[in-house]
Amino acid sequence: MAILDLSAGSVVGFGFENQSNLTEVRGILRAHGIQLLILMNMVFVAFWMSEAMAEKKELTMAIGMAIAPYNIPETNSGIELDIVREALGAKGYAIVPKYVPFARRNMELLEKRVDGVLTINTNSGIEAFYSDEHIACENVVVSLKKKGLKFEKIEDLKGKSVVAFQEATIYLGEDFAAMAKENPKYRELAKQELQINLLYGDRVDAIVLDKNIFLYLKKRNQKMDTTQPVDVAYIFKPTPFRVAFSSRKVRDDFNEGLRKLRESGRYDEIVKGYLGTR
């Protein structure tokens, strides 16, 4: 075994007992030491950069349901978008919303143009890593309490003046479509703000729309007296939604972030911020 004692001026065990050999050994050691130091610095910088890049990783997310209060393109905010943003943000991700037609959102993921898709279900027909349920949409029937109307089933809407959202007959099932077809007082509107005006203006018996959309629009309506008591009938099944990701790891990180949002109460705070109630 070689014993190096450079301070004493000798190297024992390698046969380098003269000064010239010792100087050569010192030079070799210094050269290798500098190379090792450079290598260690390079490894450290590479590790630091990889960590920083991971922390700042951007995810492009396709959004097909650009409807307030869920997703609001004008402000890049909304109940769903804020929940997804904060759940992923807790794990070091930043998201870039990409607003696309609802029918196009699945192809965006299949063609690898985005990293994920919001407002989707496992029956979408595309292979992806689906998250836990993060929001649920529930359509309801709303009427003024003073009318004393009771809606316990779809058939109860027959003969009533009903205003629903656009294409409601497609989304609410065959029974609802049959009712609408037989009801001359049934109509649909693209601008859901008008549903609120018609309801509180006592110009219709009932309106059919998503509960959160109703609460959001009611809160912001400045034309009508929206303090009038209403009855809300829950005759439609809620539709839960998930987020589809191209990466299993990102999906798992999102689920963990979502769980923490719920446990901390932050999830409810986000919803309350848009609806004023929970």
Backbone as CSV, one residue per row, in Angstrom:
resi,resn,N_x,N_y,N_z,CA_x,CA_y,CA_z,C_x,C_y,C_z
1,MET,0.844,-1.200,0.000,0.000,0.000,0.000,0.874,1.243,0.000
2,ALA,0.531,2.221,-0.854,1.343,3.428,-0.957,1.002,4.390,0.158
3,ILE,2.020,5.050,0.700,1.843,6.066,1.739,2.394,7.361,1.203
4,LEU,1.518,8.383,1.115,1.930,9.676,0.590,2.155,10.627,1.747
5,ASP,3.322,11.212,1.784,3.625,12.225,2.792,4.302,13.376,2.072
6,LEU,3.461,14.207,1.424,4.000,15.287,0.620,4.654,16.351,1.471
7,SER,4.172,16.528,2.697,4.753,17.555,3.560,6.170,17.194,3.952
8,ALA,6.422,15.895,4.020,7.765,15.459,4.402,8.687,15.364,3.210
9,GLY,8.091,15.473,2.017,8.909,15.484,0.808,9.206,14.123,0.277
10,SER,8.439,13.072,0.646,8.692,11.735,0.137,7.407,10.992,-0.092
11,VAL,7.510,10.022,-0.987,6.391,9.127,-1.243,6.923,7.720,-1.073
12,VAL,6.380,7.026,-0.098,6.875,5.702,0.216,5.933,4.664,-0.370
13,GLY,6.464,3.675,-1.036,5.655,2.587,-1.549,5.559,2.585,-3.055
14,PHE,5.928,3.654,-3.754,5.870,3.710,-5.207,7.265,3.822,-5.825
15,GLY,8.262,3.940,-4.992,9.617,4.048,-5.501,9.989,5.439,-5.934
16,PHE,9.188,6.489,-5.471,9.477,7.863,-5.856,10.151,8.560,-4.690
17,GLU,11.467,8.300,-4.535,12.133,8.903,-3.403,12.886,10.172,-3.761
18,ASN,13.067,10.483,-5.050,13.809,11.696,-5.381,12.857,12.862,-5.640
19,GLN,13.397,14.051,-5.629,12.591,15.284,-5.687,11.869,15.434,-7.016
20,SER,12.482,15.050,-8.138,11.838,15.224,-9.448,10.592,14.358,-9.568
21,ASN,10.739,13.136,-9.081,9.565,12.248,-9.122,8.445,12.771,-8.224
22,LEU,8.843,13.296,-7.087,7.852,13.837,-6.153,7.103,15.008,-6.764
23,THR,7.802,15.871,-7.455,7.164,17.027,-8.116,6.187,16.560,-9.175
24,GLU,6.572,15.502,-9.910,5.686,14.968,-10.941,4.408,14.409,-10.329
25,VAL,4.546,13.706,-9.215,3.380,13.129,-8.539,2.463,14.235,-8.051
26,ARG,3.095,15.277,-7.461,2.283,16.401,-6.995,1.482,17.019,-8.144
27,GLY,2.083,17.166,-9.300,1.410,17.740,-10.461,0.243,16.882,-10.915
28,ILE,0.488,15.578,-10.916,-0.585,14.655,-11.315,-1.758,14.754,-10.358
29,LEU,-1.429,14.778,-9.054,-2.491,14.847,-8.040,-3.274,16.147,-8.152
30,ARG,-2.541,17.245,-8.379,-3.227,18.527,-8.509,-4.155,18.515,-9.729
31,ALA,-3.664,17.983,-10.852,-4.463,17.946,-12.079,-5.737,17.132,-11.877
32,HIS,-5.565,15.960,-11.258,-6.733,15.116,-11.014,-7.671,15.763,-10.008
33,GLY,-7.109,16.476,-9.042,-7.940,17.148,-8.036,-8.800,18.229,-8.664
34,ILE,-8.190,19.006,-9.584,-8.942,20.063,-10.273,-10.040,19.457,-11.139
35,GLN,-9.691,18.368,-11.851,-10.692,17.714,-12.685,-11.848,17.179,-11.839
36,LEU,-11.530,16.604,-10.698,-12.560,16.075,-9.810,-13.453,17.200,-9.295
37,LEU,-12.826,18.322,-8.943,-13.590,19.465,-8.443,-14.543,19.995,-9.518
38,ILE,-14.025,20.092,-10.750,-14.863,20.558,-11.859,-16.032,19.605,-12.080
39,LEU,-15.734,18.296,-12.039,-16.778,17.294,-12.240,-17.859,17.392,-11.166
40,MET,-17.416,17.570,-9.918,-18.381,17.688,-8.820,-19.247,18.926,-8.987
41,ASN,-18.648,20.033,-9.419,-19.414,21.260,-9.651,-20.431,21.080,-10.767
42,MET,-20.001,20.368,-11.819,-20.919,20.129,-12.932,-22.112,19.289,-12.501
43,VAL,-21.850,18.271,-11.689,-22.939,17.416,-11.183,-23.893,18.222,-10.323
44,PHE,-23.339,19.072,-9.470,-24.172,19.898,-8.591,-25.054,20.849,-9.397
45,VAL,-24.446,21.513,-10.397,-25.203,22.461,-11.215,-26.296,21.741,-11.997
46,ALA,-25.961,20.566,-12.540,-26.962,19.806,-13.294,-28.123,19.400,-12.398
47,PHE,-27.803,18.962,-11.177,-28.854,18.570,-10.229,-29.714,19.764,-9.864
48,TRP,-29.077,20.895,-9.588,-29.818,22.111,-9.218,-30.732,22.562,-10.351
49,MET,-30.216,22.499,-11.585,-31.016,22.928,-12.731,-32.198,22.000,-12.948
50,SER,-31.970,20.678,-12.747,-33.074,19.736,-12.938,-34.160,19.961,-11.900
51,GLU,-33.759,20.271,-10.675,-34.733,20.547,-9.623,-35.507,21.817,-9.936
52,ALA,-34.794,22.841,-10.382,-35.454,24.107,-10.694,-36.425,23.941,-11.849
53,MET,-36.029,23.167,-12.865,-36.905,22.943,-14.010,-38.139,22.163,-13.609
54,ALA,-37.935,21.186,-12.693,-39.079,20.406,-12.225,-40.065,21.290,-11.495
55,GLU,-39.530,22.201,-10.683,-40.383,23.081,-9.902,-41.163,24.039,-10.793
56,LYS,-40.593,24.413,-11.935,-41.224,25.395,-12.810,-41.877,24.749,-14.033
57,LYS,-42.060,23.434,-14.004,-42.597,22.737,-15.167,-43.985,23.245,-15.514
58,GLU,-44.178,23.563,-16.786,-45.465,24.053,-17.252,-46.255,22.916,-17.897
59,LEU,-47.536,22.898,-17.645,-48.435,21.916,-18.221,-49.498,22.645,-19.033
60,THR,-49.636,22.278,-20.275,-50.693,22.852,-21.102,-51.941,21.998,-20.929
61,MET,-53.036,22.634,-20.498,-54.262,21.907,-20.193,-55.392,22.363,-21.115
62,ALA,-56.025,21.411,-21.795,-57.140,21.726,-22.691,-58.419,21.924,-21.890
63,ILE,-59.132,23.000,-22.200,-60.386,23.318,-21.527,-61.485,23.448,-22.577
64,GLY,-62.461,22.553,-22.512,-63.544,22.581,-23.473,-64.811,23.214,-22.940
65,MET,-64.936,23.237,-21.601,-66.134,23.835,-21.001,-65.782,25.218,-20.460
66,ALA,-65.752,26.195,-21.358,-65.416,27.573,-20.979,-66.685,28.303,-20.571
67,ILE,-67.226,27.887,-19.436,-68.478,28.452,-18.934,-68.278,28.895,-17.491
68,ALA,-68.643,30.155,-17.201,-68.574,30.637,-15.823,-69.669,29.947,-14.996
69,PRO,-69.368,29.580,-13.744,-68.167,29.931,-12.980,-67.074,28.870,-13.018
70,TYR,-67.189,27.872,-13.879,-66.220,26.784,-13.875,-64.890,27.196,-14.507
71,ASN,-64.956,27.739,-15.710,-63.753,28.195,-16.410,-64.077,29.494,-17.139
72,ILE,-63.335,30.551,-16.814,-63.622,31.877,-17.361,-62.418,32.346,-18.175
73,PRO,-62.479,32.251,-19.507,-61.323,32.597,-20.352,-60.824,34.023,-20.178
74,GLU,-61.753,34.964,-19.962,-61.356,36.370,-19.882,-60.369,36.636,-18.749
75,THR,-60.460,35.872,-17.697,-59.594,36.086,-16.525,-58.719,34.875,-16.215
76,ASN,-58.818,33.816,-17.045,-58.100,32.571,-16.768,-58.328,32.124,-15.316
77,SER,-59.586,32.081,-14.945,-59.944,31.691,-13.582,-61.235,30.886,-13.631
78,GLY,-61.766,30.556,-12.466,-62.988,29.782,-12.382,-62.848,28.688,-11.342
79,ILE,-63.966,28.135,-10.925,-63.947,27.107,-9.885,-63.052,25.937,-10.281
80,GLU,-63.297,25.370,-11.451,-62.511,24.206,-11.876,-61.059,24.582,-12.136
81,LEU,-60.852,25.649,-12.871,-59.492,26.045,-13.231,-58.670,26.380,-11.993
82,ASP,-59.272,27.059,-11.028,-58.546,27.393,-9.789,-58.203,26.148,-8.983
83,ILE,-59.128,25.196,-8.929,-58.878,23.952,-8.188,-57.727,23.185,-8.819
84,VAL,-57.766,23.058,-10.146,-56.701,22.333,-10.851,-55.373,23.070,-10.708
85,ARG,-55.406,24.386,-10.845,-54.178,25.185,-10.746,-53.535,25.030,-9.357
86,GLU,-54.332,25.128,-8.317,-53.770,25.078,-6.965,-53.366,23.666,-6.564
87,ALA,-54.104,22.672,-7.013,-53.739,21.286,-6.709,-52.397,20.934,-7.342
88,LEU,-52.180,21.353,-8.582,-50.908,21.097,-9.254,-49.816,22.038,-8.755
89,GLY,-50.209,23.267,-8.433,-49.228,24.232,-7.934,-48.576,23.777,-6.651
90,ALA,-49.329,23.033,-5.840,-48.778,22.526,-4.576,-47.643,21.533,-4.818
91,LYS,-47.568,20.977,-6.021,-46.516,20.020,-6.370,-45.494,20.622,-7.325
92,GLY,-45.522,21.950,-7.482,-44.494,22.617,-8.266,-44.794,22.808,-9.739
93,TYR,-46.037,22.571,-10.146,-46.394,22.739,-11.553,-47.086,24.081,-11.792
94,ALA,-46.938,24.588,-13.009,-47.698,25.756,-13.459,-48.493,25.318,-14.684
95,ILE,-49.727,25.806,-14.815,-50.537,25.376,-15.943,-50.784,26.526,-16.912
96,VAL,-50.893,26.150,-18.188,-51.213,27.095,-19.260,-52.525,26.635,-19.882
97,PRO,-53.632,27.357,-19.667,-54.921,26.941,-20.225,-54.936,27.070,-21.744
98,LYS,-55.545,26.087,-22.395,-55.745,26.137,-23.837,-57.230,25.895,-24.097
99,TYR,-57.941,26.943,-24.480,-59.381,26.844,-24.677,-59.682,26.316,-26.076
100,VAL,-60.437,25.231,-26.111,-60.760,24.574,-27.378,-62.247,24.231,-27.396
101,PRO,-62.820,23.967,-28.578,-64.211,23.505,-28.621,-64.368,22.224,-27.808
102,PHE,-65.519,22.078,-27.167,-65.734,20.933,-26.276,-65.474,19.608,-26.986
103,ALA,-65.915,19.493,-28.223,-65.749,18.245,-28.966,-64.298,17.998,-29.370
104,ARG,-63.461,19.025,-29.304,-62.078,18.930,-29.756,-61.119,18.533,-28.632
105,ARG,-61.549,18.682,-27.388,-60.616,18.565,-26.265,-59.954,17.196,-26.180
106,ASN,-60.672,16.117,-26.518,-60.097,14.782,-26.444,-58.973,14.597,-27.462
107,MET,-59.180,15.113,-28.669,-58.172,14.979,-29.708,-56.893,15.724,-29.355
108,GLU,-57.028,16.809,-28.601,-55.845,17.558,-28.183,-54.905,16.669,-27.382
109,LEU,-55.482,15.812,-26.535,-54.662,14.907,-25.727,-54.152,13.746,-26.560
110,LEU,-54.995,13.196,-27.415,-54.580,12.071,-28.263,-53.447,12.465,-29.196
111,GLU,-53.482,13.695,-29.680,-52.444,14.181,-30.594,-51.249,14.777,-29.864
112,LYS,-51.269,14.663,-28.545,-50.169,15.115,-27.681,-49.880,16.613,-27.822
113,ARG,-50.940,17.373,-28.040,-50.808,18.825,-28.108,-50.914,19.456,-26.725
114,VAL,-51.438,18.676,-25.763,-51.597,19.161,-24.395,-51.140,18.076,-23.428
115,ASP,-50.969,18.471,-22.172,-50.559,17.522,-21.137,-51.739,16.949,-20.363
116,GLY,-52.904,17.563,-20.536,-54.072,17.090,-19.823,-55.340,17.760,-20.324
117,VAL,-56.476,17.225,-19.890,-57.781,17.744,-20.294,-58.666,17.875,-19.068
118,LEU,-59.309,19.029,-18.924,-60.233,19.258,-17.821,-61.644,18.818,-18.199
119,THR,-62.478,18.650,-17.188,-63.908,18.353,-17.355,-64.124,17.149,-18.267
120,ILE,-63.663,15.990,-17.813,-63.744,14.786,-18.633,-64.127,13.608,-17.740
121,ASN,-64.614,12.530,-18.355,-64.983,11.323,-17.630,-64.214,10.124,-18.161
122,THR,-64.220,9.053,-17.392,-63.495,7.850,-17.810,-64.147,7.180,-19.021
123,ASN,-65.377,7.544,-19.329,-66.047,6.967,-20.500,-65.825,7.810,-21.752
124,SER,-64.792,8.639,-21.738,-64.509,9.540,-22.863,-64.043,8.790,-24.108
125,GLY,-63.538,7.573,-23.901,-63.063,6.791,-25.035,-61.585,6.955,-25.326
126,ILE,-60.867,7.760,-24.540,-59.435,7.931,-24.765,-58.650,7.317,-23.613
127,GLU,-57.489,6.764,-23.937,-56.620,6.195,-22.918,-55.801,7.313,-22.283
128,ALA,-55.912,7.422,-20.986,-55.204,8.472,-20.263,-55.155,8.075,-18.794
129,PHE,-54.469,8.874,-18.007,-54.418,8.658,-16.568,-55.428,9.611,-15.927
130,TYR,-56.535,9.052,-15.462,-57.643,9.853,-14.946,-57.474,10.112,-13.450
131,SER,-57.759,11.349,-13.076,-57.627,11.752,-11.682,-58.840,11.317,-10.879
132,ASP,-58.790,11.589,-9.580,-59.978,11.459,-8.752,-60.991,12.515,-9.196
133,GLU,-62.249,12.342,-8.800,-63.272,13.339,-9.140,-62.937,14.660,-8.448
134,HIS,-62.926,15.733,-9.214,-62.550,17.023,-8.633,-63.689,18.041,-8.627
135,ILE,-64.688,17.844,-9.503,-65.884,18.687,-9.466,-67.083,17.834,-9.876
136,ALA,-68.268,18.330,-9.580,-69.500,17.670,-10.028,-70.481,18.743,-10.469
137,CYS,-71.079,18.539,-11.633,-72.093,19.468,-12.131,-73.469,18.845,-11.900
138,GLU,-74.402,19.657,-11.444,-75.740,19.152,-11.155,-76.795,20.127,-11.664
139,ASN,-77.569,19.673,-12.621,-78.657,20.486,-13.143,-79.866,20.417,-12.219
140,VAL,-80.553,21.547,-12.091,-81.680,21.642,-11.169,-82.826,22.396,-11.834
141,VAL,-83.995,22.314,-11.206,-85.158,23.091,-11.631,-85.396,24.158,-10.572
142,VAL,-85.422,25.424,-10.985,-85.584,26.530,-10.046,-86.891,27.264,-10.357
143,SER,-87.671,27.512,-9.315,-88.928,28.255,-9.472,-89.090,29.207,-8.293
144,LEU,-89.872,30.253,-8.467,-90.137,31.176,-7.367,-91.004,30.481,-6.324
145,LYS,-90.625,30.629,-5.069,-91.346,29.959,-3.988,-92.813,30.384,-3.927
146,LYS,-93.082,31.620,-4.268,-94.459,32.127,-4.184,-95.412,31.407,-5.128
147,LYS,-94.875,30.745,-6.157,-95.719,30.011,-7.093,-96.211,28.692,-6.511
148,GLY,-95.492,28.186,-5.527,-95.911,26.937,-4.883,-95.851,25.709,-5.774
149,LEU,-94.962,25.710,-6.753,-94.832,24.581,-7.667,-93.922,23.496,-7.094
150,LYS,-94.274,22.255,-7.347,-93.476,21.133,-6.878,-93.006,20.314,-8.072
151,PHE,-91.708,20.106,-8.147,-91.135,19.311,-9.230,-90.350,18.147,-8.613
152,GLU,-90.967,16.988,-8.612,-90.341,15.806,-8.035,-89.833,14.845,-9.100
153,LYS,-90.305,15.027,-10.319,-89.871,14.197,-11.446,-90.023,15.002,-12.728
154,ILE,-89.408,14.519,-13.786,-89.419,15.251,-15.055,-90.836,15.478,-15.563
155,GLU,-91.703,14.524,-15.360,-93.081,14.646,-15.846,-93.793,15.860,-15.260
156,ASP,-93.361,16.310,-14.095,-94.003,17.458,-13.457,-93.779,18.757,-14.232
157,LEU,-92.862,18.733,-15.185,-92.589,19.924,-15.995,-93.577,20.076,-17.148
158,LYS,-94.335,19.031,-17.413,-95.298,19.081,-18.520,-96.328,20.186,-18.297
159,GLY,-96.587,20.935,-19.324,-97.589,21.986,-19.266,-97.132,23.266,-18.593
160,LYS,-95.912,23.279,-18.077,-95.355,24.470,-17.420,-94.472,25.228,-18.401
161,SER,-94.397,26.532,-18.190,-93.472,27.322,-19.022,-92.064,27.133,-18.463
162,VAL,-91.224,26.510,-19.258,-89.887,26.115,-18.818,-88.843,26.666,-19.781
163,VAL,-87.812,27.284,-19.244,-86.687,27.753,-20.052,-85.423,27.033,-19.590
164,ALA,-84.793,26.283,-20.481,-83.589,25.519,-20.153,-82.395,26.069,-20.924
165,PHE,-81.242,25.534,-20.612,-80.020,25.937,-21.311,-79.992,25.293,-22.696
166,GLN,-79.166,25.831,-23.567,-79.093,25.354,-24.949,-78.663,23.888,-25.007
167,GLU,-79.377,23.097,-25.813,-79.138,21.667,-26.018,-79.401,20.840,-24.768
168,ALA,-80.246,21.339,-23.884,-80.600,20.593,-22.676,-81.245,19.258,-23.030
169,THR,-82.005,19.223,-24.126,-82.669,17.976,-24.522,-81.670,16.892,-24.915
170,ILE,-80.448,17.287,-25.232,-79.398,16.313,-25.565,-78.732,15.781,-24.296
171,TYR,-78.493,16.677,-23.351,-77.727,16.317,-22.168,-78.563,15.741,-21.017
172,LEU,-79.860,16.002,-20.996,-80.666,15.607,-19.837,-81.479,14.339,-20.047
173,GLY,-81.220,13.627,-21.102,-81.824,12.314,-21.261,-83.100,12.278,-22.092
174,GLU,-83.526,11.051,-22.380,-84.671,10.832,-23.262,-85.980,11.317,-22.655
175,ASP,-86.152,11.093,-21.349,-87.403,11.513,-20.714,-87.568,13.026,-20.779
176,PHE,-86.486,13.734,-20.560,-86.553,15.196,-20.624,-86.814,15.646,-22.053
177,ALA,-86.173,15.009,-23.007,-86.370,15.362,-24.412,-87.816,15.132,-24.830
178,ALA,-88.412,14.037,-24.345,-89.812,13.742,-24.667,-90.739,14.792,-24.073
179,MET,-90.463,15.200,-22.825,-91.257,16.247,-22.183,-91.185,17.533,-22.980
180,ALA,-89.961,17.912,-23.384,-89.769,19.159,-24.130,-90.500,19.131,-25.471
181,LYS,-90.486,17.983,-26.107,-91.130,17.855,-27.413,-92.639,18.031,-27.314
182,GLU,-93.214,17.568,-26.222,-94.669,17.630,-26.037,-95.127,18.914,-25.356
183,ASN,-94.192,19.737,-24.906,-94.539,20.937,-24.157,-94.342,22.183,-25.026
184,PRO,-95.426,22.802,-25.469,-95.302,24.000,-26.323,-94.747,25.216,-25.582
185,LYS,-94.696,25.108,-24.242,-94.189,26.224,-23.443,-92.708,26.054,-23.082
186,TYR,-92.105,25.066,-23.692,-90.675,24.804,-23.426,-89.807,25.514,-24.462
187,ARG,-88.707,26.114,-23.991,-87.733,26.716,-24.918,-86.348,26.697,-24.286
188,GLU,-85.341,26.963,-25.121,-83.955,26.975,-24.668,-83.296,28.294,-25.031
189,LEU,-82.330,28.701,-24.207,-81.606,29.950,-24.438,-80.105,29.701,-24.346
190,ALA,-79.366,30.332,-25.243,-77.906,30.233,-25.207,-77.327,31.118,-24.111
191,LYS,-77.916,32.313,-23.938,-77.454,33.241,-22.908,-78.183,32.958,-21.601
192,GLN,-77.481,32.329,-20.685,-78.135,31.889,-19.458,-78.457,33.035,-18.501
193,GLU,-77.837,34.202,-18.726,-78.197,35.365,-17.913,-79.681,35.695,-18.073
194,LEU,-80.207,35.413,-19.269,-81.612,35.698,-19.539,-82.537,34.778,-18.742
195,GLN,-82.065,33.600,-18.416,-82.864,32.698,-17.587,-83.134,33.319,-16.215
196,ILE,-82.118,33.957,-15.674,-82.255,34.601,-14.366,-83.268,35.738,-14.444
197,ASN,-83.182,36.539,-15.504,-84.120,37.649,-15.675,-85.559,37.157,-15.810
198,LEU,-85.754,36.097,-16.563,-87.101,35.561,-16.760,-87.659,34.970,-15.470
199,LEU,-86.800,34.294,-14.718,-87.262,33.693,-13.461,-87.698,34.758,-12.470
200,TYR,-86.812,35.701,-12.170,-87.103,36.710,-11.149,-88.060,37.789,-11.662
201,GLY,-88.260,37.822,-12.955,-89.256,38.722,-13.517,-90.634,38.077,-13.561
202,ASP,-90.713,36.849,-13.046,-91.972,36.088,-12.972,-92.599,35.906,-14.353
203,ARG,-91.751,35.629,-15.328,-92.229,35.460,-16.694,-92.218,33.995,-17.136
204,VAL,-91.698,33.121,-16.277,-91.727,31.679,-16.543,-92.021,30.943,-15.245
205,ASP,-92.468,29.692,-15.403,-92.723,28.888,-14.210,-91.427,28.350,-13.599
206,ALA,-90.496,27.984,-14.472,-89.258,27.388,-13.966,-88.130,27.514,-14.980
207,ILE,-86.931,27.464,-14.478,-85.753,27.413,-15.350,-84.954,26.165,-15.002
208,VAL,-84.270,25.632,-15.985,-83.448,24.434,-15.805,-82.019,24.782,-16.177
209,LEU,-81.120,24.608,-15.216,-79.708,24.938,-15.445,-78.847,24.337,-14.348
210,ASP,-77.543,24.397,-14.535,-76.605,23.910,-13.528,-76.722,24.753,-12.259
211,LYS,-76.684,24.087,-11.119,-76.877,24.780,-9.840,-75.817,25.847,-9.604
212,ASN,-74.565,25.549,-9.879,-73.500,26.526,-9.646,-73.586,27.701,-10.614
213,ILE,-74.004,27.425,-11.839,-74.200,28.522,-12.801,-75.320,29.434,-12.316
214,PHE,-76.391,28.836,-11.788,-77.500,29.632,-11.253,-77.021,30.534,-10.115
215,LEU,-76.302,29.975,-9.163,-75.835,30.766,-8.018,-74.874,31.866,-8.454
216,TYR,-74.019,31.558,-9.412,-73.044,32.535,-9.909,-73.741,33.698,-10.604
217,LEU,-74.672,33.379,-11.510,-75.373,34.429,-12.255,-76.309,35.230,-11.354
218,LYS,-76.931,34.555,-10.411,-77.813,35.243,-9.458,-77.030,36.273,-8.653
219,LYS,-75.850,35.902,-8.210,-75.015,36.778,-7.400,-74.612,38.040,-8.159
220,ARG,-74.463,37.945,-9.477,-73.976,39.069,-10.284,-75.069,39.828,-11.025
221,ASN,-76.299,39.382,-10.906,-77.389,40.042,-11.615,-77.741,41.374,-10.961
222,GLN,-77.755,42.430,-11.760,-78.048,43.772,-11.256,-79.403,44.292,-11.743
223,LYS,-80.106,43.520,-12.548,-81.352,44.000,-13.152,-82.600,43.590,-12.373
224,MET,-82.527,42.440,-11.702,-83.719,41.895,-11.068,-83.545,41.807,-9.551
225,ASP,-84.663,41.654,-8.860,-84.641,41.453,-7.408,-84.393,39.968,-7.145
226,THR,-83.136,39.612,-6.991,-82.775,38.203,-6.808,-82.835,37.767,-5.348
227,THR,-83.384,38.633,-4.487,-83.565,38.245,-3.083,-84.868,37.460,-2.886
228,GLN,-85.675,37.365,-3.931,-86.928,36.612,-3.830,-86.624,35.133,-3.553
229,PRO,-87.329,34.524,-2.603,-87.096,33.105,-2.274,-87.429,32.195,-3.456
230,VAL,-86.642,31.148,-3.588,-86.871,30.186,-4.674,-86.905,28.766,-4.127
231,ASP,-87.500,27.883,-4.891,-87.453,26.443,-4.628,-86.525,25.816,-5.653
232,VAL,-85.671,24.940,-5.175,-84.738,24.250,-6.062,-85.042,22.757,-6.020
233,ALA,-85.363,22.194,-7.165,-85.700,20.769,-7.248,-84.537,19.989,-7.859
234,TYR,-84.146,18.922,-7.178,-83.023,18.102,-7.625,-83.575,16.817,-8.266
235,ILE,-83.908,16.894,-9.534,-84.498,15.737,-10.213,-83.548,15.125,-11.248
236,PHE,-82.334,15.666,-11.337,-81.338,15.130,-12.261,-80.131,14.622,-11.473
237,LYS,-79.517,13.574,-11.974,-78.342,13.024,-11.304,-77.126,13.930,-11.530
238,PRO,-76.318,14.120,-10.480,-75.087,14.913,-10.660,-74.135,14.195,-11.623
239,THR,-73.329,14.976,-12.321,-72.324,14.427,-13.222,-70.935,14.770,-12.698
240,PRO,-70.224,13.783,-12.152,-68.873,14.058,-11.659,-67.873,14.123,-12.810
241,PHE,-66.848,14.931,-12.622,-65.822,15.069,-13.654,-64.434,14.845,-13.060
242,ARG,-63.510,14.510,-13.943,-62.116,14.264,-13.578,-61.212,15.066,-14.504
243,VAL,-59.910,14.937,-14.275,-58.907,15.496,-15.178,-58.151,14.322,-15.784
244,ALA,-57.947,14.340,-17.091,-57.184,13.293,-17.770,-55.775,13.807,-18.058
245,PHE,-54.765,13.024,-17.672,-53.365,13.410,-17.867,-52.653,12.408,-18.777
246,SER,-51.617,12.882,-19.446,-50.788,11.993,-20.258,-49.716,11.317,-19.406
247,SER,-49.501,11.807,-18.191,-48.463,11.288,-17.307,-49.074,10.730,-16.025
248,ARG,-48.662,9.520,-15.688,-49.137,8.918,-14.435,-48.639,9.711,-13.225
249,LYS,-47.388,10.144,-13.271,-46.827,10.880,-12.142,-47.570,12.192,-11.898
250,VAL,-47.844,12.912,-12.975,-48.558,14.184,-12.822,-49.952,13.919,-12.263
251,ARG,-50.602,12.851,-12.739,-51.924,12.493,-12.223,-51.858,12.225,-10.723
252,ASP,-50.847,11.464,-10.300,-50.694,11.153,-8.880,-50.406,12.410,-8.062
253,ASP,-49.581,13.285,-8.617,-49.290,14.548,-7.924,-50.553,15.394,-7.796
254,PHE,-51.362,15.409,-8.842,-52.610,16.171,-8.797,-53.541,15.617,-7.726
255,ASN,-53.683,14.298,-7.679,-54.566,13.687,-6.680,-54.137,14.041,-5.265
256,GLU,-52.829,14.042,-5.042,-52.323,14.395,-3.714,-52.619,15.862,-3.397
257,GLY,-52.387,16.727,-4.380,-52.679,18.143,-4.176,-54.154,18.390,-3.953
258,LEU,-55.013,17.662,-4.679,-56.462,17.797,-4.521,-56.895,17.370,-3.129
259,ARG,-56.334,16.280,-2.669,-56.673,15.799,-1.323,-56.322,16.838,-0.269
260,LYS,-55.177,17.461,-0.409,-54.760,18.477,0.557,-55.660,19.712,0.488
261,LEU,-56.112,20.068,-0.721,-57.029,21.202,-0.866,-58.317,20.949,-0.087
262,ARG,-58.827,19.732,-0.198,-60.072,19.394,0.502,-59.860,19.378,2.012
263,GLU,-58.767,18.760,2.439,-58.520,18.630,3.875,-58.273,19.970,4.544
264,SER,-57.645,20.882,3.838,-57.308,22.185,4.420,-58.484,23.157,4.424
265,GLY,-59.527,22.824,3.675,-60.663,23.733,3.561,-60.525,24.721,2.415
266,ARG,-59.391,24.693,1.749,-59.150,25.622,0.648,-60.099,25.353,-0.518
267,TYR,-60.439,24.089,-0.737,-61.363,23.724,-1.815,-62.680,24.480,-1.645
268,ASP,-63.242,24.447,-0.445,-64.509,25.139,-0.185,-64.362,26.651,-0.316
269,GLU,-63.200,27.172,0.046,-62.961,28.614,-0.085,-63.010,29.042,-1.547
270,ILE,-62.451,28.220,-2.426,-62.467,28.543,-3.855,-63.902,28.603,-4.360
271,VAL,-64.685,27.593,-4.017,-66.081,27.552,-4.461,-66.856,28.743,-3.909
272,LYS,-66.686,29.017,-2.636,-67.415,30.113,-1.999,-67.058,31.457,-2.626
273,GLY,-65.829,31.595,-3.076,-65.409,32.846,-3.688,-66.199,33.195,-4.945
274,TYR,-66.689,32.174,-5.635,-67.451,32.407,-6.863,-68.966,32.396,-6.644
275,LEU,-69.399,31.632,-5.653,-70.842,31.470,-5.466,-71.384,32.213,-4.256
276,GLY,-70.529,32.535,-3.322,-70.974,33.202,-2.109,-71.604,32.246,-1.128
277,THR,-71.603,30.972,-1.454,-72.175,29.959,-0.567,-71.576,28.619,-0.937
278,ARG,-71.831,27.620,-0.126,-71.299,26.272,-0.414,-72.398,25.247,-0.285
